[in-house]
Amino acid sequence: MQLDPNTIALLKQLGYDNATIETLTSSLFILAIPAVVVLIATAVIARRKGRSWGLWLLFGLSIPVLPLILVCLLPRVPKVNEEPEALEASAPGRPPDQ
């Protein structure tokens, strides 16, 4: 992988050699692949729970794993047209009214 010559010159001034620069760049690409997978999973789970998948996607770009954990732990957002009685009747452990 070839980096920009100006970037290499700047990093050499900071004390890094070519091998170190290329190793760090390759490592970042290897870490980026799981980050993208986690990002997609976060958006899918957020959509299933009725949350804004786009905002969770943006949040996931900043810190890849934290939004995935948070969106899994958050409760499902009720739909606007559902009435509170319907939500209570569907609560686990309570038999439906006849």
Buried (B, 14 or more C-beta within 10 A) or exposed (E): EEEEEEEBEEBEEEEBEEEEBBEEEEEEEEEEEEBEEBBEBBBBBBBEBEBEBEEBBEBBEEEBEEBBEBBEEEEEEEEEEEEEEEEEEEEEEEEEEE
